[in-house]
Amino acid sequence: MNSASKNLCGSNIARLRGQQTPELTQEALAAKVQRQGVELDRVAIAKIETQKRRVSDFEVVAIAKALKVSPLTLLGCE
């Protein structure tokens, strides 16, 4: 991760989202996260994936749940 990066998990989110069958769009991921009560839209997901936006702990948990992985997987710890 370079010094300009805003998060550790963005590239993992993009990779895991792309592995979904059929491929899960950013908009569809945002909708899954919103159903959990976390307000992230497609633009926020795009900024997270490109490491231009910070991600709070509760957002990491919600995104992980939407992707059906552990939050530690998103952080690169598993």
C-alpha atoms as a printed R data frame, in Angstrom:
   type eleno elety resid chain resno       x       y       z
1  ATOM     1    CA   MET     A     1   0.000   0.000   0.000
2  ATOM     2    CA   ASN     A     2   1.430   3.390  -0.919
3  ATOM     3    CA   SER     A     3   1.324   6.437   1.338
4  ATOM     4    CA   ALA     A     4  -1.619   7.940  -0.606
5  ATOM     5    CA   SER     A     5  -3.884   4.947   0.098
6  ATOM     6    CA   LYS     A     6  -6.817   5.570   2.415
7  ATOM     7    CA   ASN     A     7  -7.525   1.937   3.373
8  ATOM     8    CA   LEU     A     8  -6.128  -1.585   3.481
9  ATOM     9    CA   CYS     A     9  -9.164  -3.449   2.205
10 ATOM    10    CA   GLY     A    10 -10.167  -1.735  -1.049
11 ATOM    11    CA   SER     A    11  -8.264  -3.982  -3.422
12 ATOM    12    CA   ASN     A    12  -9.506  -7.078  -1.578
13 ATOM    13    CA   ILE     A    13 -13.104  -5.852  -1.840
14 ATOM    14    CA   ALA     A    14 -12.713  -5.298  -5.591
15 ATOM    15    CA   ARG     A    15 -11.119  -8.723  -6.070
16 ATOM    16    CA   LEU     A    16 -13.729 -10.570  -4.019
17 ATOM    17    CA   ARG     A    17 -16.601  -8.669  -5.620
18 ATOM    18    CA   GLY     A    18 -15.276  -9.632  -9.050
19 ATOM    19    CA   GLN     A    19 -15.187 -13.304  -8.039
20 ATOM    20    CA   GLN     A    20 -18.904 -13.405  -7.258
21 ATOM    21    CA   THR     A    21 -21.026 -15.427  -9.689
22 ATOM    22    CA   PRO     A    22 -22.447 -13.706 -11.600
23 ATOM    23    CA   GLU     A    23 -20.061 -10.818 -11.054
24 ATOM    24    CA   LEU     A    24 -21.427  -8.568  -8.359
25 ATOM    25    CA   THR     A    25 -21.576  -4.932  -9.502
26 ATOM    26    CA   GLN     A    26 -20.604  -2.042  -7.256
27 ATOM    27    CA   GLU     A    27 -24.238  -0.963  -7.280
28 ATOM    28    CA   ALA     A    28 -25.418  -4.423  -6.199
29 ATOM    29    CA   LEU     A    29 -22.818  -4.542  -3.410
30 ATOM    30    CA   ALA     A    30 -23.929  -1.097  -2.225
31 ATOM    31    CA   ALA     A    31 -27.547  -2.323  -2.140
32 ATOM    32    CA   LYS     A    32 -26.562  -5.361  -0.039
33 ATOM    33    CA   VAL     A    33 -24.704  -3.106   2.402
34 ATOM    34    CA   GLN     A    34 -27.625  -0.656   2.551
35 ATOM    35    CA   ARG     A    35 -29.997  -3.490   3.475
36 ATOM    36    CA   GLN     A    36 -27.880  -3.856   6.611
37 ATOM    37    CA   GLY     A    37 -28.529  -0.207   7.501
38 ATOM    38    CA   VAL     A    38 -25.156   1.129   6.338
39 ATOM    39    CA   GLU     A    39 -25.436   3.992   3.876
40 ATOM    40    CA   LEU     A    40 -22.859   3.362   1.144
41 ATOM    41    CA   ASP     A    41 -23.685   4.087  -2.477
42 ATOM    42    CA   ARG     A    42 -21.978   2.920  -5.669
43 ATOM    43    CA   VAL     A    43 -19.657   5.935  -5.707
44 ATOM    44    CA   ALA     A    44 -18.532   5.207  -2.133
45 ATOM    45    CA   ILE     A    45 -17.839   1.568  -3.049
46 ATOM    46    CA   ALA     A    46 -15.798   2.725  -6.065
47 ATOM    47    CA   LYS     A    47 -13.754   5.112  -3.907
48 ATOM    48    CA   ILE     A    48 -13.164   2.383  -1.322
49 ATOM    49    CA   GLU     A    49 -12.030  -0.089  -3.986
50 ATOM    50    CA   THR     A    50  -9.601   2.452  -5.458
51 ATOM    51    CA   GLN     A    51  -8.367   3.323  -1.946
52 ATOM    52    CA   LYS     A    52  -9.471   6.961  -2.235
53 ATOM    53    CA   ARG     A    53 -11.862   6.748   0.735
54 ATOM    54    CA   ARG     A    54 -11.372   5.665   4.299
55 ATOM    55    CA   VAL     A    55 -13.523   2.821   5.614
56 ATOM    56    CA   SER     A    56 -14.895   2.684   9.145
57 ATOM    57    CA   ASP     A    57 -14.910  -0.525  11.132
58 ATOM    58    CA   PHE     A    58 -18.686  -0.973  10.880
59 ATOM    59    CA   GLU     A    59 -18.492  -0.490   7.097
60 ATOM    60    CA   VAL     A    60 -15.812  -3.199   6.832
61 ATOM    61    CA   VAL     A    61 -18.054  -5.563   8.795
62 ATOM    62    CA   ALA     A    62 -21.085  -4.791   6.596
63 ATOM    63    CA   ILE     A    63 -19.132  -5.179   3.350
64 ATOM    64    CA   ALA     A    64 -17.644  -8.464   4.569
65 ATOM    65    CA   LYS     A    65 -21.111  -9.753   5.441
66 ATOM    66    CA   ALA     A    66 -22.401  -8.722   2.003
67 ATOM    67    CA   LEU     A    67 -19.485 -10.559   0.352
68 ATOM    68    CA   LYS     A    68 -19.899 -13.551   2.718
69 ATOM    69    CA   VAL     A    69 -16.319 -13.375   3.995
70 ATOM    70    CA   SER     A    70 -14.656 -12.523   7.274
71 ATOM    71    CA   PRO     A    71 -13.715  -8.884   7.944
72 ATOM    72    CA   LEU     A    72 -10.189 -10.219   8.490
73 ATOM    73    CA   THR     A    73 -10.192 -11.465   4.889
74 ATOM    74    CA   LEU     A    74 -10.919  -7.934   3.679
75 ATOM    75    CA   LEU     A    75  -8.046  -6.630   5.793
76 ATOM    76    CA   GLY     A    76  -5.676  -9.226   4.367
77 ATOM    77    CA   CYS     A    77  -5.224 -11.052   7.666
78 ATOM    78    CA   GLU     A    78  -6.550 -14.435   6.491
